[in-house]
Amino acid sequence: METLIAELPKVELHLHIEGTLEPELVFALARRNHIELPWGSVEALRSAYRFTDLQSFLDLYYQNAAVLCTARDFFDLTLAYLERCHQEKIVHTEIFFDPQTHTERGVPFSEVMEGLLEALDEGQRRWQISSRLILCFLRHLSEESAWQTLTEAEPWLDRLHGFGLDSGERGNPPEKFARVFARVRELGLPVVAHAGEEGPAGYIWQAMERLQVRRIDHGVRAIDDPELLEALARSRLPLTVCPLSNLRLQVVKTMSDHPMRHLLEHGLCVTVNSDDPAYFGGYLTANYRALVEGLSLSAGQVVQLALNGVEASWMSDGQKSHWCEQIQGIARAHGVGNL
């Protein structure tokens, strides 16, 4: 199974680029930008990665993001992630970024965009990794802040592929941003939203009905609502599930408790992703491994998850056909028939 996972072309659809900020890079960027950190060493920072819930993680996440100040910083961060993609045979990635995290502390929107885009272009040239860029609004901030961010983004719409909604769900339902997302759809861009991670299944319904999302990010609380499960199975509206994140943030107590297998067997278009891998102990391959070990997934189910990633992506139809054929060919080589 280890060889199958390593050889499969993989797609990642739920990845916060700020969440790939490894402790070593935190210290390197702090030195570059003359920022004093509260930790004395890389090891001390890494030892702080003990989270009790989503908010305890976000507090540290936003604190570390303060070392990202210039286009060069965002370039280095993104290229390091893309190099990891190359090593793990991730052939396509759809990256979230949170501009409000940076503009609220004085970093120009253009610095963020220029660094990200240069790195994505370099990843395509160097490793042939295709990508899409999704701007996320921070749901713990106001609707007014989201409107301001959308205004700042409008000159860059030709390089943005969609808009999302992330940060803490508690007290911040998707409908809080319904008007902003209606405007995004008027601009012709697809939308996604985090829902049903720590928030209830009702937030998934809101994201579907009020925001008209193309994907649900996380969505594991769908397991609590049989009617929602049926609706998701019928529509094949994708869920971008992040197993190790769910474990580290105590959405599930053990990997054997994770609903992924049930969601997959119920016919949902569930996909595997790493969320914030620098904080949660593993990139995409590690998430596949954790599911296999915790849920005893079959080789066929692993292949189905890889195919679901292609289906759920915003790649062209030609790209999707190509990568589905590649996945099926590797599956057959491992004795897995067509799915």
C-alpha positions in Angstrom: 0.0 0.0 0.0 2.9 2.4 0.8 4.2 2.0 -2.8 0.7 2.6 -4.3 0.2 5.8 -2.3 3.7 7.1 -3.3 3.2 6.3 -7.0 -0.3 7.7 -7.4 -0.6 11.2 -8.9 -2.3 13.2 -6.2 -4.3 16.4 -6.1 -4.5 18.7 -3.1 -7.6 21.0 -2.7 -7.5 22.2 0.9 -4.1 23.7 1.7 -3.5 27.0 3.5 -0.2 28.3 2.3 0.4 30.1 5.6 -0.1 26.6 7.2 3.0 25.3 5.5 5.3 27.7 7.4 7.7 25.3 9.0 9.4 26.4 12.3 12.8 26.5 10.5 11.4 29.0 8.0 9.7 31.0 10.8 13.2 31.6 12.3 14.8 32.3 8.9 12.2 34.9 8.0 12.3 36.5 11.4 16.0 37.0 11.1 15.6 38.4 7.6 12.9 40.8 8.7 14.5 41.7 12.1 11.5 40.3 14.1 12.1 39.1 17.6 10.3 35.8 18.3 9.0 34.7 21.8 10.7 31.2 21.4 14.4 30.6 21.9 14.7 27.9 19.3 13.1 25.9 16.6 12.5 23.1 19.1 10.8 25.4 21.5 8.4 26.6 18.8 7.7 23.1 17.6 6.9 22.0 21.2 4.1 24.7 21.2 2.2 22.7 18.6 -0.2 21.1 21.1 -3.7 22.2 20.3 -6.9 21.6 22.2 -9.2 23.0 19.5 -9.3 25.1 16.4 -8.9 28.4 18.2 -5.7 27.3 20.1 -4.2 26.5 16.7 -5.3 29.7 15.1 -3.7 31.8 17.9 -0.3 30.4 17.1 -0.9 30.3 13.3 -1.6 34.1 13.2 1.4 34.8 15.5 3.8 32.9 13.2 2.4 34.6 10.1 3.8 37.9 11.3 7.2 36.9 9.9 5.7 37.1 6.3 6.4 40.7 5.3 7.6 40.9 1.7 6.9 39.3 -1.7 10.2 37.4 -1.3 8.9 35.8 1.9 5.7 34.7 0.2 7.7 33.4 -2.7 10.0 31.3 -0.4 7.1 30.0 1.6 5.2 28.9 -1.5 8.1 27.4 -3.4 9.0 25.3 -0.4 5.5 23.8 -0.4 5.7 23.2 -4.2 9.0 21.4 -3.8 7.3 19.1 -1.2 4.5 18.6 -3.8 7.1 17.5 -6.3 8.6 15.0 -3.8 5.1 13.6 -3.0 3.8 13.4 -6.6 1.2 16.1 -6.1 0.6 17.1 -9.7 -2.0 19.8 -9.0 -2.8 22.0 -6.0 -5.4 24.6 -5.2 -4.0 26.9 -2.6 -5.8 29.0 0.0 -4.3 32.3 1.2 -5.6 34.8 3.8 -4.7 38.3 2.8 -6.5 39.9 5.8 -3.9 38.2 8.0 -1.2 40.3 6.3 -3.0 43.5 5.2 -4.3 44.1 8.8 -0.6 44.5 9.9 0.4 46.7 7.1 1.6 44.3 4.4 0.4 45.5 1.0 -2.0 43.2 -0.8 0.4 43.4 -3.9 3.3 42.0 -1.9 1.3 38.9 -1.0 0.0 38.4 -4.6 3.4 39.0 -6.3 5.2 36.5 -4.1 2.5 33.8 -4.4 2.1 34.1 -8.2 5.9 34.2 -8.9 6.3 30.9 -6.9 3.3 29.2 -8.6 4.7 30.2 -12.0 8.1 28.8 -11.0 6.5 25.6 -9.7 4.9 25.1 -13.1 8.2 25.7 -14.9 10.4 23.7 -12.6 8.1 20.7 -11.8 5.1 21.0 -14.1 2.8 21.4 -11.1 -0.5 23.1 -12.1 -2.2 25.2 -9.6 -5.2 27.4 -8.7 -5.2 30.3 -6.2 -8.2 30.8 -3.8 -8.5 33.9 -1.7 -10.2 33.2 1.7 -12.1 35.7 3.8 -11.5 35.4 7.6 -14.9 34.7 9.0 -14.0 35.9 12.5 -13.6 39.4 11.0 -16.5 41.6 9.9 -18.5 41.5 6.6 -17.1 45.1 6.1 -13.5 43.7 6.2 -14.4 41.1 3.6 -15.9 43.8 1.3 -12.7 45.8 1.7 -10.6 42.8 0.8 -12.7 42.0 -2.2 -12.1 45.6 -3.4 -8.4 45.2 -3.0 -8.6 41.9 -4.9 -10.5 43.2 -7.9 -7.4 44.3 -9.9 -6.0 40.7 -9.5 -9.1 38.8 -10.6 -7.5 37.5 -13.7 -5.0 35.6 -11.5 -7.5 34.4 -8.9 -9.5 31.3 -9.4 -12.0 31.5 -6.6 -12.9 32.8 -3.1 -13.3 30.9 0.1 -14.2 31.3 3.8 -12.0 30.1 6.6 -11.0 30.7 10.3 -13.0 29.8 13.4 -16.6 28.6 12.7 -18.0 29.2 16.2 -20.4 32.1 16.1 -19.5 32.8 12.5 -22.0 31.0 10.2 -21.6 31.1 6.5 -24.7 33.3 6.0 -22.8 36.1 7.7 -21.0 36.6 4.3 -23.9 35.8 1.9 -23.9 39.2 0.3 -20.1 39.2 -0.3 -20.3 35.8 -1.9 -23.2 36.8 -4.1 -21.0 39.6 -5.4 -18.1 37.2 -6.0 -20.4 35.0 -8.0 -21.6 38.0 -10.0 -17.9 38.5 -10.9 -17.9 35.1 -12.4 -15.7 33.3 -9.8 -16.6 30.0 -8.0 -16.8 29.9 -4.2 -15.9 27.4 -1.5 -16.3 27.5 2.3 -15.1 25.8 5.4 -18.1 24.3 7.1 -18.9 21.3 9.4 -15.4 21.1 11.0 -16.2 22.4 14.5 -19.4 23.9 13.3 -22.6 21.9 12.9 -24.1 20.1 9.9 -26.4 23.1 9.6 -23.4 25.2 8.5 -22.9 22.9 5.6 -26.5 23.4 4.5 -25.9 27.2 4.8 -22.8 27.0 2.6 -24.7 25.1 0.0 -27.9 27.1 0.0 -26.8 30.7 0.9 -23.3 30.8 -0.6 -23.9 28.3 -3.4 -20.4 26.8 -2.9 -18.7 24.5 -5.4 -17.0 22.5 -2.6 -17.3 22.2 1.1 -14.0 22.4 3.0 -13.9 19.8 5.8 -17.6 18.9 6.0 -17.1 15.9 8.4 -20.1 16.9 10.5 -22.3 15.8 7.5 -22.1 12.4 9.3 -24.6 13.8 11.8 -27.4 14.5 9.2 -28.7 11.6 7.1 -30.6 13.9 4.8 -27.5 15.9 4.2 -25.5 12.8 3.5 -28.1 11.8 0.8 -28.0 15.3 -0.7 -24.2 15.2 -0.9 -24.1 11.8 -2.4 -26.7 12.7 -5.1 -25.0 16.0 -6.0 -21.4 14.8 -5.7 -20.6 18.2 -4.2 -17.0 17.5 -3.0 -15.8 17.6 0.6 -12.1 18.5 1.0 -11.4 16.4 4.2 -8.2 16.8 6.2 -7.7 13.7 8.4 -4.6 14.7 10.4 -5.9 18.2 11.0 -9.2 16.6 12.4 -7.1 14.5 14.7 -4.8 17.2 16.0 -7.6 19.6 16.6 -9.6 16.9 18.3 -12.5 16.9 15.8 -12.0 13.1 16.2 -10.3 11.4 19.2 -8.5 8.7 17.2 -8.1 8.1 13.4 -10.3 5.0 13.8 -13.1 7.3 14.8 -12.8 9.4 11.6 -15.9 9.3 9.3 -14.0 9.2 6.1 -14.6 5.6 5.3 -18.3 5.9 6.0 -18.5 9.0 3.8 -16.7 7.3 1.0 -18.8 4.1 1.2 -21.9 6.3 1.2 -21.0 7.6 -2.2 -19.8 11.1 -1.3 -17.0 12.8 -3.3 -14.6 13.0 -0.4 -11.0 14.0 -1.0 -7.8 13.8 1.1 -5.9 17.0 2.0 -3.4 18.3 4.5 -4.9 21.7 5.6 -2.0 23.2 7.6 0.7 20.5 7.4 3.5 22.3 9.2 1.3 22.3 12.3 -0.5 19.0 12.0 2.3 16.5 11.5 2.1 15.6 7.9 1.7 16.6 4.3 -0.6 14.8 1.8 1.0 11.4 1.7 1.0 11.2 5.5 -2.7 11.9 5.5 -3.3 9.0 3.1 -1.2 6.7 5.3 -3.0 7.8 8.4 -6.4 6.9 6.8 -5.1 3.5 5.6 -3.7 2.6 9.0 -6.6 4.0 11.1 -9.5 2.9 8.9 -8.1 -0.2 7.2 -8.9 1.3 3.7 -8.5 -1.0 0.8 -6.2 -0.3 -2.2 -9.4 0.3 -4.2 -10.6 2.9 -1.7 -7.2 4.7 -1.8 -7.4 4.9 -5.6 -11.0 6.1 -5.4 -9.9 9.0 -3.1 -7.2 9.9 -5.6 -9.8 9.9 -8.4 -12.2 12.0 -6.3 -9.5 14.6 -6.0 -9.2 14.9 -9.7 -13.0 15.1 -10.1 -13.3 17.8 -7.4 -10.5 19.9 -8.8 -10.9 23.0 -11.1 -8.5 21.5 -13.7 -9.6 21.5 -17.3 -11.5 18.5 -18.6 -8.4 17.5 -20.6 -6.2 17.6 -17.5 -8.8 15.6 -15.6 -8.9 12.9 -18.3 -5.2 12.7 -18.4 -4.7 12.3 -14.6 -7.6 9.8 -14.3 -6.0 7.7 -16.9 -2.6 7.9 -15.1 -4.2 6.9 -11.8 -6.1 4.0 -13.4 -2.9 2.8 -15.0 -1.0 2.7 -11.7 -4.0 1.1 -10.0 -4.0 -1.7 -12.6 -0.3 -2.2 -12.1 -1.0 -2.8 -8.4 -3.9 -5.2 -9.1 -6.7 -2.8 -8.6 -9.3 -2.9 -11.4 -11.2 0.0 -12.9 -13.4 1.9 -10.5 
